[in-house]
């Protein structure tokens, strides 16, 4: 009997959003025999099953009768969709709320209520990050260089995604472009010509905001983070992003969407980041981050050490159980 049974969500997004990230995380800490990942159709037609903790991805086609043969001690509902609060879709909400009020996502923010006990999930991450960090001693360009060897004041690369009527990425880039030569900048928005047309339909002209290519390889992206003093981490569809962690490991100072009240499973060094309230201009916050780096050159390494309390070279590891302790403690709530 596996300790953890994960039922994949019934949605059209990638494998990670359906539960593969959660499977990998649990398998690292507890071994592959302790966790099983199955589809909702296997639950419907696979006969009785037992587990300690049942994770059900939302939205799901499962109904009460489908779980009649399922035996478990605790149940958790989850989704990895980059939207605030629960994503029920066509799920039988009343039935699942009769099983549990635990609902976990990649991040949480204040104001999410609806009677649910929101928790946080292990996030997906780019495998290249750990590879580069493990190889840093053999690759001189991987070293976290001092500011005198960083060519750019500020960097950002990403799609023009935005949520709830706020496209912080577009607004920040417009403001920085409008500041003239005040900062040496690398990056811009990426996306296909069709994606660009959709963005401009929603937010207006984006001339000068797009990067020269519609995609950027991780090698190129991370190498430029290593050459930048400040990295922007504006909100996209969600307030959190992978680049929070990638930028810290690259030794850049984060100018971020206000993260002081948000939560993720891997804690961020909130006191070592510059937070921009929603709707506030970003230019002066970039200047603040640059001044902070000059005053406190040890800040970048302190932020890396903070993450390494929970990770090893940017990845999950059984040798550092604090993250699993945080994860399991949520079940006691």
SULTAJO-V494059 format. One line per field, one symbol per residue. burial: # if it has 9 or more other ideal C-beta (glycine too) atoms within 8 Angstrom, else .. A space follows every 10 residues. Layout:
burial->???
This chain:
burial->.######### #.....#### ########## ...##..#.# ..#.....#. #.######## .#...##..# .#.####### #....##... #...###..# .########. .#...#.### ###.#..### .##.##.... .#..#.#..# .######### ###..##### #######... ..#.##.### #...##..## ..#..#..## #....#.#.. ########## ######.### .######### #########. .#.###.### .#####.#.. .##.##.### .##.....## ####.##..# #..###...# ..#..##..# #..
